[in-house]
Amino acid sequence: MHAKDILIEGYGRIREEVHAAVGDLPPDGLNARPADDANSVAWLVWHLTRVQDDHVADAFGLDQVWLTGAWEKRFGLGLPRLDTGYGHSPAQVAKVRVDSADLLTGYYDAVHEQTLGALRSLTAKDLERVVDENWDPPVTLGTRLVSVLSDDLQHVGQAAYVRGLVQSAAA
């Protein structure tokens, strides 16, 4: 198995878990926050998708799906255009509200397809290319892709946990 195949498999697992975490939750469940300073399922899935969209687009010289697919307008969050949620305050987290799971999964699926297209084009040599010189050592494409994969899996796990809390509270 080649490195790109392992990455494709890993990113495919994010997609599976996003769909499972969002599932059939109604808007109240998607937007519920277990505490005032906690994240909702909607925020967690939006954030992990924004990070993947932003980082993969940047690393491959692509446009963000958030903008090209008009997802920014569809979500209508009132946040800066390129906001990914990094460092959000509780008030900013509260702005990320959705009316349906389809909005979250639609955006995630569009980003996932762009990510898969980029991953399918990879060669082993591509993974060694430096994509960010702001770190010591500089970040390679391979490192960036694993970092996004790790971050997204952590956030989707958090979304699944919040989903469980929300469903327990409603029972």
LOSEVO-912779 format. One record per residue (C-alpha): x, y, z; residue number from 1. Coordinates in Angstrom, 1 decimal, decimal comma. Example, Ala and Ser with C-alpha at 12.3 -4.5 7.8 and 13.67 -1.06 7.14 Angstrom:
<X->12,3; Y->-4,5; Z->7,8; k->1> $
<X->13,7; Y->-1,1; Z->7,1; k->2> $
***
This chain:
<X->0,0; Y->0,0; Z->0,0; k->1> $
<X->1,3; Y->3,4; Z->-0,9; k->2> $
<X->1,4; Y->6,4; Z->1,4; k->3> $
<X->-1,3; Y->8,2; Z->-0,6; k->4> $
<X->-3,6; Y->5,1; Z->-0,2; k->5> $
<X->-3,1; Y->5,2; Z->3,5; k->6> $
<X->-4,0; Y->8,9; Z->3,6; k->7> $
<X->-7,1; Y->8,3; Z->1,4; k->8> $
<X->-8,2; Y->5,6; Z->3,8; k->9> $
<X->-7,6; Y->7,9; Z->6,8; k->10> $
<X->-9,6; Y->10,8; Z->5,3; k->11> $
<X->-12,3; Y->8,4; Z->4,3; k->12> $
<X->-12,7; Y->7,5; Z->8,0; k->13> $
<X->-13,2; Y->11,1; Z->8,9; k->14> $
<X->-16,1; Y->11,2; Z->6,4; k->15> $
<X->-17,7; Y->8,1; Z->7,9; k->16> $
<X->-17,4; Y->9,5; Z->11,4; k->17> $
<X->-18,8; Y->13,0; Z->10,4; k->18> $
<X->-21,9; Y->11,4; Z->9,0; k->19> $
<X->-22,3; Y->9,2; Z->12,1; k->20> $
<X->-21,8; Y->12,1; Z->14,5; k->21> $
<X->-24,3; Y->14,4; Z->12,6; k->22> $
<X->-26,6; Y->11,6; Z->11,7; k->23> $
<X->-30,2; Y->12,3; Z->12,2; k->24> $
<X->-29,8; Y->15,0; Z->14,8; k->25> $
<X->-32,4; Y->17,7; Z->14,6; k->26> $
<X->-31,2; Y->21,4; Z->14,6; k->27> $
<X->-31,7; Y->21,6; Z->18,4; k->28> $
<X->-29,3; Y->18,6; Z->18,9; k->29> $
<X->-26,8; Y->19,9; Z->16,3; k->30> $
<X->-26,6; Y->23,3; Z->18,0; k->31> $
<X->-26,8; Y->22,3; Z->21,6; k->32> $
<X->-23,8; Y->23,1; Z->23,8; k->33> $
<X->-23,4; Y->21,0; Z->27,0; k->34> $
<X->-22,2; Y->24,1; Z->28,8; k->35> $
<X->-21,8; Y->27,8; Z->27,9; k->36> $
<X->-18,1; Y->27,4; Z->27,1; k->37> $
<X->-18,5; Y->24,1; Z->25,3; k->38> $
<X->-18,7; Y->23,4; Z->21,6; k->39> $
<X->-21,7; Y->22,0; Z->19,7; k->40> $
<X->-21,7; Y->19,2; Z->17,2; k->41> $
<X->-22,4; Y->21,8; Z->14,5; k->42> $
<X->-19,4; Y->23,9; Z->15,5; k->43> $
<X->-17,1; Y->20,9; Z->15,8; k->44> $
<X->-18,0; Y->19,5; Z->12,4; k->45> $
<X->-18,0; Y->23,0; Z->10,8; k->46> $
<X->-14,5; Y->23,7; Z->12,3; k->47> $
<X->-12,9; Y->20,4; Z->11,3; k->48> $
<X->-14,3; Y->20,9; Z->7,8; k->49> $
<X->-13,0; Y->24,5; Z->7,6; k->50> $
<X->-9,5; Y->23,4; Z->8,8; k->51> $
<X->-9,4; Y->20,6; Z->6,2; k->52> $
<X->-10,7; Y->22,9; Z->3,5; k->53> $
<X->-8,2; Y->25,7; Z->4,4; k->54> $
<X->-5,1; Y->23,6; Z->4,9; k->55> $
<X->-5,5; Y->21,2; Z->2,0; k->56> $
<X->-6,4; Y->24,0; Z->-0,4; k->57> $
<X->-3,4; Y->26,0; Z->0,7; k->58> $
<X->-1,0; Y->23,0; Z->0,5; k->59> $
<X->-2,1; Y->22,1; Z->-3,0; k->60> $
<X->-2,7; Y->25,6; Z->-4,4; k->61> $
<X->-6,4; Y->25,1; Z->-4,7; k->62> $
<X->-9,3; Y->27,4; Z->-3,9; k->63> $
<X->-11,3; Y->26,8; Z->-0,8; k->64> $
<X->-14,6; Y->25,0; Z->-1,3; k->65> $
<X->-16,0; Y->27,3; Z->1,3; k->66> $
<X->-15,8; Y->30,1; Z->-1,2; k->67> $
<X->-16,1; Y->28,4; Z->-4,6; k->68> $
<X->-19,1; Y->26,3; Z->-3,5; k->69> $
<X->-20,8; Y->29,3; Z->-1,9; k->70> $
<X->-20,8; Y->27,5; Z->1,4; k->71> $
<X->-19,9; Y->30,7; Z->3,2; k->72> $
<X->-23,2; Y->32,2; Z->2,0; k->73> $
<X->-25,2; Y->29,1; Z->2,7; k->74> $
<X->-24,1; Y->29,0; Z->6,3; k->75> $
<X->-24,5; Y->32,7; Z->6,8; k->76> $
<X->-22,6; Y->32,8; Z->10,1; k->77> $
<X->-21,6; Y->36,5; Z->10,2; k->78> $
<X->-17,9; Y->35,5; Z->10,7; k->79> $
<X->-14,9; Y->36,7; Z->8,7; k->80> $
<X->-14,8; Y->35,0; Z->5,3; k->81> $
<X->-11,8; Y->32,8; Z->5,9; k->82> $
<X->-12,5; Y->32,0; Z->9,6; k->83> $
<X->-11,8; Y->28,4; Z->10,5; k->84> $
<X->-12,8; Y->28,6; Z->14,1; k->85> $
<X->-9,3; Y->28,5; Z->15,5; k->86> $
<X->-9,2; Y->30,3; Z->18,8; k->87> $
<X->-12,9; Y->31,0; Z->18,9; k->88> $
<X->-14,4; Y->32,4; Z->22,0; k->89> $
<X->-17,7; Y->31,0; Z->23,4; k->90> $
<X->-19,5; Y->33,9; Z->21,7; k->91> $
<X->-18,0; Y->33,0; Z->18,4; k->92> $
<X->-18,8; Y->29,3; Z->18,9; k->93> $
<X->-22,4; Y->30,3; Z->19,5; k->94> $
<X->-22,6; Y->32,0; Z->16,0; k->95> $
<X->-22,1; Y->28,6; Z->14,3; k->96> $
<X->-25,7; Y->27,4; Z->14,1; k->97> $
<X->-27,2; Y->25,2; Z->11,4; k->98> $
<X->-30,8; Y->24,4; Z->10,3; k->99> $
<X->-30,0; Y->20,9; Z->9,2; k->100> $
<X->-27,5; Y->18,1; Z->9,2; k->101> $
<X->-27,5; Y->18,2; Z->5,4; k->102> $
<X->-25,7; Y->21,6; Z->5,5; k->103> $
<X->-22,9; Y->20,2; Z->7,5; k->104> $
<X->-22,6; Y->16,9; Z->5,6; k->105> $
<X->-23,0; Y->18,7; Z->2,2; k->106> $
<X->-20,1; Y->21,0; Z->3,0; k->107> $
<X->-18,0; Y->18,2; Z->4,4; k->108> $
<X->-18,6; Y->15,9; Z->1,4; k->109> $
<X->-17,6; Y->18,7; Z->-1,0; k->110> $
<X->-14,4; Y->19,3; Z->0,9; k->111> $
<X->-13,8; Y->15,6; Z->1,1; k->112> $
<X->-14,1; Y->15,2; Z->-2,7; k->113> $
<X->-11,6; Y->18,0; Z->-3,2; k->114> $
<X->-9,2; Y->16,4; Z->-0,7; k->115> $
<X->-9,5; Y->13,0; Z->-2,4; k->116> $
<X->-8,7; Y->14,6; Z->-5,8; k->117> $
<X->-5,6; Y->16,2; Z->-4,3; k->118> $
<X->-4,5; Y->13,0; Z->-2,5; k->119> $
<X->-5,0; Y->10,8; Z->-5,6; k->120> $
<X->-2,5; Y->13,0; Z->-7,5; k->121> $
<X->0,3; Y->12,5; Z->-4,9; k->122> $
<X->3,6; Y->10,9; Z->-5,5; k->123> $
<X->6,0; Y->9,9; Z->-2,7; k->124> $
<X->8,3; Y->12,9; Z->-3,6; k->125> $
<X->5,4; Y->15,3; Z->-3,2; k->126> $
<X->5,1; Y->14,4; Z->0,5; k->127> $
<X->8,6; Y->15,8; Z->1,1; k->128> $
<X->7,7; Y->19,3; Z->-0,4; k->129> $
<X->7,8; Y->22,1; Z->2,2; k->130> $
<X->4,4; Y->23,8; Z->2,5; k->131> $
<X->5,0; Y->26,0; Z->5,6; k->132> $
<X->8,4; Y->27,6; Z->6,5; k->133> $
<X->7,0; Y->29,3; Z->9,6; k->134> $
<X->8,0; Y->26,3; Z->11,8; k->135> $
<X->11,3; Y->24,8; Z->12,8; k->136> $
<X->11,6; Y->22,4; Z->11,1; k->137> $
<X->9,6; Y->23,6; Z->8,1; k->138> $
<X->6,4; Y->21,6; Z->7,6; k->139> $
<X->6,3; Y->19,2; Z->4,7; k->140> $
<X->3,1; Y->18,3; Z->2,8; k->141> $
<X->3,2; Y->14,8; Z->4,4; k->142> $
<X->3,3; Y->16,3; Z->7,8; k->143> $
<X->0,6; Y->18,8; Z->7,1; k->144> $
<X->-1,7; Y->16,1; Z->5,7; k->145> $
<X->-1,2; Y->13,9; Z->8,8; k->146> $
<X->-1,7; Y->16,9; Z->11,1; k->147> $
<X->-5,1; Y->17,7; Z->9,5; k->148> $
<X->-6,0; Y->14,0; Z->9,6; k->149> $
<X->-5,2; Y->13,9; Z->13,3; k->150> $
<X->-7,0; Y->17,1; Z->14,2; k->151> $
<X->-10,1; Y->16,2; Z->12,2; k->152> $
<X->-10,3; Y->12,7; Z->13,8; k->153> $
<X->-10,0; Y->14,3; Z->17,3; k->154> $
<X->-12,8; Y->16,8; Z->16,6; k->155> $
<X->-15,1; Y->14,3; Z->15,1; k->156> $
<X->-14,6; Y->12,2; Z->18,2; k->157> $
<X->-15,5; Y->15,2; Z->20,3; k->158> $
<X->-18,6; Y->15,7; Z->18,1; k->159> $
<X->-19,7; Y->12,1; Z->18,7; k->160> $
<X->-19,2; Y->12,6; Z->22,5; k->161> $
<X->-21,3; Y->15,8; Z->22,5; k->162> $
<X->-23,9; Y->14,0; Z->20,4; k->163> $
<X->-24,1; Y->11,4; Z->23,2; k->164> $
<X->-24,4; Y->14,0; Z->25,9; k->165> $
<X->-27,1; Y->15,8; Z->24,0; k->166> $
<X->-29,1; Y->12,6; Z->23,4; k->167> $
<X->-28,7; Y->11,6; Z->27,1; k->168> $
<X->-30,0; Y->14,9; Z->28,3; k->169> $
<X->-33,0; Y->14,7; Z->26,0; k->170> $
<X->-33,9; Y->11,1; Z->27,1; k->171> $
***
